[in-house]
């Protein structure tokens, strides 16, 4: 299998999933869309992953490459019907590309917070293998307000009812971050937009405090990521 990854900023890559891909010997190509790299021929790939980024789905004037990216996501999911995984911005782009809607998350979700599976999530072939309630890193001020047609809501939080969804049988997306590594939070804290959002939400010294909070939970984050990856790959192979 061959994987294509859409990235929107250098530091938001597949994270810990890179280790799993290496273990499985799966080749993958990253396209840095914010740097002007073109989208390759989609037919040459078996999976598409879309990562996070500091822009919003509606920022098409500032980031015109969002338009062909959404078009590619739409073709991938609706026409090619191949496995898709979206994280944070990738979750929102999936909704927007398929005629769902996104809007402001009020208040923003930033920090390590609980995510609960829905009844549909508990029965899902991928999410059903995960804990019914788990801690997850949130870092977003936009949410999926209305899921696209054909979507199944798999997870929710107290203030964000669409934390994860499946569209059809092969397209999965999550608002929260599952790709964490030990250096993820410090690296993201170097991005001005992320640092400002973190400080506005959690106050002075928030970056160090968040990194410290995540440290004892890291083994659990990675175990959940591995489970999600393995079950997602089972879906890929069966499709």
C-alpha positions in Angstrom: 0.0 0.0 0.0 1.1 3.5 -0.7 0.0 6.5 1.4 -0.4 10.2 0.5 -0.3 12.8 3.3 -1.5 16.4 3.0 0.3 18.7 5.4 -0.4 22.4 6.1 2.6 23.3 8.3 5.9 21.4 8.6 5.4 20.5 12.3 2.0 18.9 11.9 3.1 15.6 10.3 1.8 12.1 11.0 3.7 12.1 14.3 3.8 8.7 16.1 2.1 7.1 13.1 5.4 7.5 11.2 6.9 4.8 13.5 4.0 2.5 12.8 4.3 3.0 9.0 8.0 2.3 9.3 7.3 -1.0 11.2 4.9 -2.0 8.4 7.2 -1.0 5.6 4.6 1.3 4.1 5.9 4.0 1.8 4.4 7.5 2.1 4.7 10.8 0.4 4.0 14.1 2.1 2.7 17.1 0.2 3.4 20.5 1.9 0.5 22.4 0.5 1.3 25.6 2.4 4.7 25.6 0.7 3.1 25.4 -2.8 3.8 21.8 -3.5 1.3 20.4 -6.0 -1.2 17.6 -5.4 0.0 14.5 -7.3 -2.2 12.1 -9.3 -4.5 10.6 -6.7 -5.0 7.3 -8.5 -1.4 6.3 -7.6 -2.2 6.0 -3.9 -4.2 3.7 -1.7 -4.7 5.9 1.4 -5.0 9.7 2.0 -4.3 11.3 5.4 -5.0 15.0 6.0 -3.2 16.6 8.9 -3.8 19.7 11.0 -2.7 23.3 10.5 -3.1 26.9 11.8 -5.4 28.1 9.0 -9.2 27.7 8.9 -11.2 25.9 6.2 -12.7 29.2 5.0 -9.3 31.0 4.6 -9.3 30.5 0.8 -8.3 34.0 0.0 -5.1 33.8 2.1 -4.5 30.2 1.2 -5.9 29.5 -2.3 -4.5 26.0 -2.3 -7.4 25.0 0.1 -9.7 25.0 -3.0 -7.9 22.2 -4.9 -7.3 20.4 -1.6 -11.0 20.2 -0.9 -11.7 19.2 -4.5 -9.1 16.4 -4.1 -10.7 15.2 -0.8 -14.1 15.2 -2.3 -12.9 13.1 -5.3 -11.0 10.7 -3.0 -13.9 10.0 -0.7 -17.0 10.3 -3.0 -15.6 9.0 -6.3 -12.6 6.8 -5.5 -14.0 5.7 -2.2 -10.6 4.9 -0.8 -9.4 5.0 2.9 -9.1 8.5 4.4 -7.9 9.7 7.7 -8.3 13.3 8.8 -7.0 15.0 12.0 -8.1 18.4 13.4 -8.0 20.7 10.3 -8.2 17.4 8.2 -11.5 16.6 10.1 -12.9 20.0 9.3 -11.8 19.8 5.6 -13.5 16.5 5.2 -16.8 18.0 6.4 -16.4 21.2 4.3 -15.4 19.3 1.2 -18.5 17.1 1.4 -21.0 20.0 2.0 -21.0 19.8 5.8 -20.4 23.0 7.7 -17.8 24.4 10.1 -18.0 27.3 12.5 -16.3 28.8 15.6 -15.8 26.6 18.6 -16.9 28.6 21.6 -15.2 28.3 23.9 -12.1 27.0 22.1 -11.0 23.5 23.2 -7.4 23.6 24.2 -5.8 21.2 26.6 -6.0 17.6 27.5 -9.7 16.8 27.8 -12.1 13.9 27.8 -13.5 12.4 24.6 -16.4 10.0 24.7 -17.4 7.4 22.1 -21.0 7.5 21.0 -23.0 4.3 20.8 -22.2 4.2 17.0 -18.5 4.7 17.9 -18.6 1.8 20.3 -19.9 -0.4 17.5 -17.5 0.9 14.8 -14.8 -1.5 13.5 -12.1 1.1 14.2 -13.2 3.2 17.1 -14.9 0.3 18.9 -11.5 -1.0 19.9 -10.6 2.2 21.7 -11.5 3.2 25.3 -15.1 4.5 25.6 -13.7 7.5 27.4 -10.1 8.7 26.9 -8.0 11.8 27.4 -6.9 13.5 24.2 -5.1 16.7 23.2 -7.4 19.4 21.8 -6.1 22.6 20.2 -8.9 24.1 18.1 -11.1 27.1 17.8 -13.2 25.8 14.9 -15.5 22.8 14.9 -17.6 20.8 12.5 -21.0 22.3 13.1 -22.9 20.0 10.7 -21.6 16.7 9.5 -21.8 15.9 5.8 -24.5 13.6 4.3 -23.8 10.0 5.1 -21.7 10.7 8.2 -21.8 8.7 11.4 -20.8 10.5 14.6 -18.3 8.3 16.5 -17.1 10.5 19.4 -18.1 13.7 21.2 -17.0 15.9 24.1 -19.0 18.2 26.5 -18.7 21.2 24.2 -18.0 19.7 20.8 -20.6 17.1 19.7 -18.7 16.0 16.5 -15.3 14.9 17.8 -15.0 12.1 15.3 -16.9 10.8 12.4 -17.0 8.2 9.6 -18.3 9.0 6.2 -19.3 5.9 4.3 -17.2 2.9 5.3 -13.6 4.1 4.6 -13.3 7.8 5.6 -12.5 8.6 9.2 -11.7 11.9 10.9 -11.1 13.3 14.4 -11.1 16.8 15.8 -8.6 15.8 18.5 -5.0 14.8 18.1 -4.1 11.1 18.1 -0.6 11.5 16.6 1.2 12.8 19.7 4.8 12.2 20.4 6.8 13.4 23.5 8.0 16.5 21.6 4.7 17.4 19.9 3.5 20.0 22.4 6.8 21.9 22.7 7.1 21.9 18.9 3.6 23.2 18.4 4.1 25.8 21.1 6.7 27.5 18.8 4.0 28.3 16.3 2.9 31.9 17.1 -0.8 31.2 16.3 -0.8 28.1 18.5 1.1 29.8 21.3 -1.4 32.8 21.3 -4.4 30.5 21.4 -2.9 28.4 24.3 -2.0 31.5 26.3 -5.4 33.1 25.8 -7.1 29.9 26.9 -4.9 28.8 29.8 -2.9 31.8 30.8 0.8 32.5 31.4 3.1 29.5 31.5 0.5 27.4 29.7 2.9 25.7 27.4 5.1 24.2 30.1 2.1 23.2 32.1 0.5 21.5 29.2 3.7 19.6 28.4 4.0 18.5 32.0 0.3 17.4 32.1 0.8 15.3 29.0 4.0 13.5 30.1 2.5 10.8 32.4 -0.3 10.2 29.8 2.0 9.7 26.9 2.2 5.9 27.0 -1.6 5.8 26.9 -1.8 8.3 24.0 0.7 6.1 22.0 -1.2 2.9 22.9 -4.5 4.4 21.7 -2.8 5.7 18.5 -1.4 2.2 17.8 -4.8 0.6 18.3 -6.5 3.2 16.0 -3.8 2.7 13.4 -4.0 -1.1 13.4 -7.8 -1.1 13.1 -7.7 1.6 10.4 -5.2 -0.5 8.5 -7.5 -3.5 8.8 -10.2 -1.4 7.1 -7.7 -0.4 4.3 -6.8 -4.0 3.6 -10.4 -5.2 3.5 -11.3 -2.4 1.1 
